[in-house]
Amino acid sequence: MSQQLGEVWIVAEQTGGRLAEVSLELLGKARELAAHGGGSLTSAVLMGSGIGFLAEELIACGADQVFLVDNPRMELYQNDTYALVLEDLIKKHRPEIVLCGASYRGSELSATVAAKLETGLAAHCVDLYINDRGEFTQVVPAFGGMVLGDILCPKARPQIASVKPGMFQKPERDAARTGEVLKETAAVLDDYKSPLKAVRTVQSQPPELPLEKAGTVVAGGWGVGADAWPLLDRIAGELAGAVGCTRPALDEEWAKGEHTLIGTSGKTVRPRAYIGFGISGSTHHIVGMKDSGVIININTDPSASIFQVSDYGVVADAKKFLPVLLEKIREHKGK
């Protein structure tokens, strides 16, 4: 029998009045945890300025109640002010579990608040569940992604976890759902003088086709090499897809940036087709692509771990295979 949990919270991340996808993904998981914990409330914390309209969106996507902190001092995210407000809310309402996205913002905020509250934080989780003993269990890659470890926080509360974007499915939006919006004042900021000052906001240009939204992902690892790497872009272009990479390829600067990294410290992708070249298949990478539709991999090592999660495997040298594949694709398209 499931034991009764306290409230399960998610910290909703928003920028410019737009909710982060990971916040909606967390709502679905929070409701699942609450159901296993005896039907506890699922709540969202929404902080910012002029963002009250987003509360209804959070309710439609699964929140039973929304703690709304609408304050001019929170127009721009600052770790110190946001952490003070979130710490104050947690002390006031005492939730059992607090979930944040493992984005740059969420990772920083969750760690700061956990330290202030002297509680545990499991960072960059790839799964969350309630075990047979009714304990909140946080699954985190360990030893460079070679194994997955279960983390428990048996005494300190709340139990805080940050979760990689893309790990969970977003719940279906239900405009008919009802919930409660609880307005909070952020009075804790009244006498606080921040040592930080926002000088300007710079919005980076997003990639033309975000990796996580691509129908086809062409991924490369160490086995591709610098000389053959441009072929990945050409193949992805022919297939209207996007290029992803493993950590070694990113470290060598063959890939275009962190936004192309697939794995526990990067993105989770679920394309209709995933085609991997020269990727050995460490757990660190596999957890980021294992739920793809059709998985195809090319590697020189017939015993490579990546073949264990592949629908189709080709034992070949990626450097030699890539130009042949590009030619065949173009022939098929009549170019």
C-alpha positions as CSV (number, residue, x, y, z in Angstrom):
1,M,0.0,0.0,0.0
2,S,1.3,3.5,-0.9
3,Q,1.9,5.8,2.1
4,Q,0.6,9.4,2.1
5,L,3.2,11.8,0.8
6,G,3.2,15.5,1.4
7,E,2.8,17.9,-1.5
8,V,4.9,17.4,-4.7
9,W,6.1,20.7,-6.1
10,I,7.6,21.7,-9.4
11,V,9.4,25.0,-9.9
12,A,8.1,26.4,-13.2
13,E,10.8,28.0,-15.3
14,Q,9.7,30.9,-17.6
15,T,11.5,33.4,-19.7
16,G,9.7,36.4,-21.2
17,G,6.3,35.0,-20.3
18,R,7.0,31.6,-21.9
19,L,7.1,28.4,-19.9
20,A,10.1,26.1,-20.4
21,E,9.2,22.7,-21.8
22,V,10.9,20.9,-18.9
23,S,8.5,22.5,-16.5
24,L,5.5,20.9,-18.2
25,E,7.3,17.6,-18.4
26,L,7.9,17.7,-14.7
27,L,4.2,18.3,-14.0
28,G,3.3,15.0,-15.6
29,K,5.9,13.2,-13.5
30,A,4.8,15.1,-10.3
31,R,1.2,13.9,-10.8
32,E,2.5,10.3,-11.2
33,L,4.5,10.6,-8.0
34,A,1.6,12.1,-6.1
35,A,-0.8,9.3,-7.3
36,H,1.7,6.7,-6.1
37,G,2.0,8.5,-2.8
38,G,-1.7,8.4,-1.9
39,G,-3.1,11.2,-4.0
40,S,-1.0,14.1,-2.7
41,L,-1.4,17.6,-4.2
42,T,0.7,18.6,-7.2
43,S,1.7,22.2,-7.0
44,A,3.7,24.6,-9.2
45,V,5.8,27.6,-8.1
46,L,5.6,30.4,-10.6
47,M,8.0,33.4,-10.1
48,G,8.5,36.5,-12.3
49,S,6.9,39.8,-13.1
50,G,3.7,40.1,-15.1
51,I,3.4,36.3,-15.6
52,G,0.1,35.6,-13.8
53,F,-1.5,34.4,-17.0
54,L,0.8,31.4,-17.0
55,A,-0.8,30.0,-13.9
56,E,-3.9,28.8,-15.9
57,E,-1.5,27.1,-18.4
58,L,0.1,25.2,-15.5
59,I,-3.3,24.1,-14.1
60,A,-4.4,23.0,-17.6
61,C,-1.2,20.8,-17.8
62,G,-1.7,19.2,-14.4
63,A,-1.1,21.5,-11.4
64,D,-3.7,21.3,-8.6
65,Q,-2.5,24.7,-7.3
66,V,-0.1,27.4,-8.3
67,F,2.0,29.5,-5.9
68,L,2.2,32.7,-7.9
69,V,5.0,35.2,-7.0
70,D,4.5,38.2,-9.2
71,N,7.0,40.9,-8.3
72,P,8.8,43.6,-10.3
73,R,12.1,42.6,-8.7
74,M,11.8,39.2,-10.2
75,E,11.4,40.3,-13.8
76,L,14.8,38.9,-14.6
77,Y,16.1,35.7,-13.1
78,Q,18.7,36.3,-10.4
79,N,19.9,33.3,-8.3
80,D,20.0,35.2,-5.0
81,T,16.5,36.7,-5.2
82,Y,14.8,33.7,-6.6
83,A,16.5,31.4,-4.1
84,L,15.4,33.6,-1.2
85,V,11.8,33.6,-2.3
86,L,11.7,29.8,-3.0
87,E,13.4,29.1,0.3
88,D,10.8,31.2,2.1
89,L,7.9,29.4,0.3
90,I,9.2,26.0,1.2
91,K,9.6,26.9,4.8
92,K,6.1,28.3,4.9
93,H,4.3,25.4,3.1
94,R,6.7,22.5,3.8
95,P,6.3,20.3,0.6
96,E,7.6,16.8,0.6
97,I,9.3,16.9,-2.8
98,V,10.5,19.8,-5.0
99,L,11.4,19.2,-8.7
100,C,13.4,21.5,-10.9
101,G,14.5,21.2,-14.5
102,A,18.2,20.5,-14.9
103,S,18.6,23.6,-17.1
104,Y,21.4,26.2,-16.3
105,R,18.9,28.1,-14.3
106,G,17.2,25.2,-12.6
107,S,20.5,23.5,-11.7
108,E,21.8,26.6,-10.1
109,L,18.6,27.4,-8.2
110,S,18.0,23.9,-6.9
111,A,21.5,23.6,-5.6
112,T,21.4,27.0,-3.8
113,V,18.0,26.3,-2.2
114,A,19.1,22.8,-1.1
115,A,22.2,24.2,0.6
116,K,20.1,26.9,2.3
117,L,17.7,24.3,3.6
118,E,20.4,21.8,4.5
119,T,18.6,19.1,2.6
120,G,19.6,16.6,-0.1
121,L,19.7,17.3,-3.9
122,A,19.9,14.6,-6.6
123,A,21.1,16.5,-9.7
124,H,20.5,15.7,-13.4
125,C,18.2,12.8,-12.7
126,V,17.1,10.6,-15.5
127,D,14.1,9.0,-13.7
128,L,12.1,9.4,-10.5
129,Y,9.7,6.9,-8.8
130,I,8.2,5.7,-5.5
131,N,9.7,2.4,-4.5
132,D,8.0,-0.6,-2.8
133,R,8.7,0.9,0.6
134,G,7.0,4.2,-0.4
135,E,10.3,6.1,-0.7
136,F,11.0,8.8,-3.2
137,T,13.8,7.4,-5.4
138,Q,15.9,9.5,-7.7
139,V,17.9,7.8,-10.5
140,V,21.2,9.4,-11.4
141,P,24.0,8.2,-13.8
142,A,27.2,7.4,-12.0
143,F,30.8,6.5,-12.8
144,G,30.8,8.5,-16.0
145,G,27.4,7.2,-17.0
146,M,28.4,3.5,-16.8
147,V,25.8,2.7,-14.2
148,L,22.5,4.2,-12.9
149,G,22.3,4.7,-9.1
150,D,19.3,5.1,-6.9
151,I,19.5,8.0,-4.5
152,L,17.3,8.3,-1.3
153,C,17.0,11.2,1.1
154,P,15.6,9.4,4.2
155,K,15.6,12.2,6.8
156,A,16.0,15.8,5.5
157,R,13.0,17.6,3.9
158,P,12.1,18.6,1.3
159,Q,13.6,16.1,-1.1
160,I,14.9,18.1,-4.0
161,A,15.7,16.8,-7.5
162,S,16.7,18.4,-10.8
163,V,15.7,16.5,-13.9
164,K,17.1,16.6,-17.4
165,P,14.9,18.2,-20.0
166,G,13.3,15.6,-22.3
167,M,13.2,12.7,-19.9
168,F,9.5,12.7,-19.4
169,Q,6.5,13.2,-21.7
170,K,4.4,16.3,-21.4
171,P,0.9,15.7,-20.1
172,E,-2.0,16.3,-22.4
173,R,-3.3,19.9,-21.9
174,D,-6.9,19.9,-20.5
175,A,-8.4,23.4,-20.7
176,A,-11.3,22.2,-18.5
177,R,-9.1,21.4,-15.5
178,T,-9.6,23.6,-12.4
179,G,-7.1,24.5,-9.8
180,E,-6.3,27.2,-7.2
181,V,-3.9,30.1,-7.7
182,L,-2.3,31.2,-4.4
183,K,-0.7,34.6,-4.6
184,E,2.4,35.2,-2.6
185,T,4.0,38.6,-1.8
186,A,7.7,37.9,-1.8
187,A,8.0,40.0,1.4
188,V,11.3,38.4,2.0
189,L,12.8,40.7,-0.6
190,D,11.6,43.9,1.1
191,D,14.7,44.4,3.1
192,Y,17.1,42.6,0.8
193,K,19.7,44.5,-1.2
194,S,21.1,42.3,-3.9
195,P,24.9,42.7,-4.7
196,L,24.0,41.8,-8.3
197,K,22.8,44.2,-11.0
198,A,21.5,43.2,-14.4
199,V,23.3,45.2,-17.0
200,R,21.6,43.9,-20.2
201,T,19.8,40.8,-21.5
202,V,21.3,38.9,-24.5
203,Q,19.1,36.5,-26.3
204,S,21.1,33.8,-28.2
205,Q,19.9,32.8,-31.6
206,P,18.4,29.3,-31.4
207,P,19.4,26.7,-33.9
208,E,17.2,26.5,-37.0
209,L,16.0,23.0,-36.1
210,P,16.4,22.2,-32.4
211,L,17.8,18.8,-31.8
212,E,15.0,17.6,-29.6
213,K,12.4,18.6,-32.2
214,A,14.1,16.9,-35.2
215,G,12.3,14.0,-36.9
216,T,15.7,12.6,-37.8
217,V,18.9,12.8,-35.7
218,V,22.3,12.1,-37.2
219,A,24.8,11.6,-34.4
220,G,28.5,11.4,-34.3
221,G,31.1,10.2,-31.9
222,W,34.8,9.7,-31.6
223,G,34.9,7.3,-34.4
224,V,33.9,9.9,-37.0
225,G,37.0,12.2,-36.7
226,A,37.5,15.8,-37.6
227,D,37.9,15.3,-41.3
228,A,34.7,13.4,-41.8
229,W,32.6,15.4,-39.4
230,P,31.2,17.8,-42.1
231,L,29.6,14.9,-43.8
232,L,27.2,14.5,-40.8
233,D,25.8,18.0,-41.6
234,R,25.4,17.2,-45.2
235,I,23.5,14.0,-44.5
236,A,21.3,15.7,-41.9
237,G,20.6,18.4,-44.5
238,E,19.5,15.8,-47.0
239,L,17.3,14.1,-44.5
240,A,15.8,17.4,-43.0
241,G,17.3,16.4,-39.7
242,A,19.7,17.7,-37.1
243,V,23.2,16.7,-36.0
244,G,23.9,15.5,-32.4
245,C,27.1,14.4,-30.8
246,T,28.8,12.6,-27.9
247,R,31.0,14.3,-25.3
248,P,34.4,13.4,-26.9
249,A,33.2,15.0,-30.2
250,L,32.1,18.1,-28.4
251,D,35.4,18.3,-26.4
252,E,37.3,18.1,-29.7
253,E,35.2,21.0,-31.0
254,W,34.0,19.0,-34.0
255,A,30.4,19.7,-33.0
256,K,28.9,23.2,-33.1
257,G,28.2,23.6,-29.3
258,E,26.6,22.3,-26.1
259,H,23.2,22.4,-27.7
260,T,24.2,19.4,-29.9
261,L,25.2,17.1,-27.0
262,I,23.1,14.0,-26.4
263,G,23.2,12.3,-23.1
264,T,23.1,12.7,-19.3
265,S,24.7,16.1,-19.4
266,G,23.1,17.1,-22.7
267,K,19.8,16.6,-24.4
268,T,17.3,13.7,-24.6
269,V,16.0,13.1,-28.0
270,R,13.2,10.9,-29.4
271,P,13.3,11.3,-33.2
272,R,11.5,9.0,-35.6
273,A,14.9,7.9,-36.8
274,Y,18.3,8.1,-35.0
275,I,21.5,7.3,-37.1
276,G,24.7,7.1,-35.1
277,F,28.2,7.0,-36.5
278,G,31.3,6.0,-34.5
279,I,29.6,5.9,-31.2
280,S,30.7,3.2,-28.7
281,G,27.5,3.4,-26.6
282,S,28.3,4.5,-23.0
283,T,25.3,4.7,-20.7
284,H,25.9,8.5,-20.6
285,H,24.9,8.7,-24.3
286,I,22.3,5.9,-24.4
287,V,20.0,7.4,-21.8
288,G,19.7,10.4,-24.1
289,M,18.5,8.5,-27.3
290,K,17.3,5.0,-26.3
291,D,13.6,6.0,-26.8
292,S,14.1,7.0,-30.4
293,G,11.8,5.3,-33.0
294,V,14.2,3.4,-35.4
295,I,17.8,3.3,-34.1
296,I,20.6,2.6,-36.7
297,N,24.3,2.6,-35.7
298,I,27.5,2.2,-37.6
299,N,30.7,1.1,-35.7
300,T,33.8,-0.8,-36.4
301,D,33.5,-2.9,-33.2
302,P,30.9,-5.7,-33.6
303,S,30.6,-5.9,-29.8
304,A,30.1,-2.1,-29.2
305,S,27.5,-1.5,-26.5
306,I,25.5,0.8,-28.9
307,F,24.4,-2.2,-30.9
308,Q,22.5,-3.5,-27.8
309,V,20.0,-0.6,-28.2
310,S,20.0,-0.6,-32.1
311,D,17.3,-1.9,-34.4
312,Y,19.9,-2.0,-37.2
313,G,23.6,-2.2,-36.9
314,V,26.4,-1.9,-39.5
315,V,29.9,-3.0,-38.7
316,A,32.0,-0.6,-40.7
317,D,34.3,2.4,-40.5
318,A,32.2,5.5,-40.2
319,K,34.9,7.6,-42.1
320,K,34.5,5.3,-45.1
321,F,30.7,4.7,-44.7
322,L,29.6,8.4,-44.5
323,P,30.6,9.5,-48.1
324,V,29.0,6.3,-49.6
325,L,25.8,6.9,-47.6
326,L,25.7,10.5,-48.7
327,E,26.0,9.5,-52.3
328,K,23.3,6.9,-52.1
329,I,20.9,9.3,-50.4
330,R,21.4,11.8,-53.2
331,E,21.0,9.2,-55.8
332,H,17.7,8.1,-54.2
333,K,16.5,11.7,-54.2
334,G,17.5,12.0,-57.9
335,K,20.2,14.6,-57.4
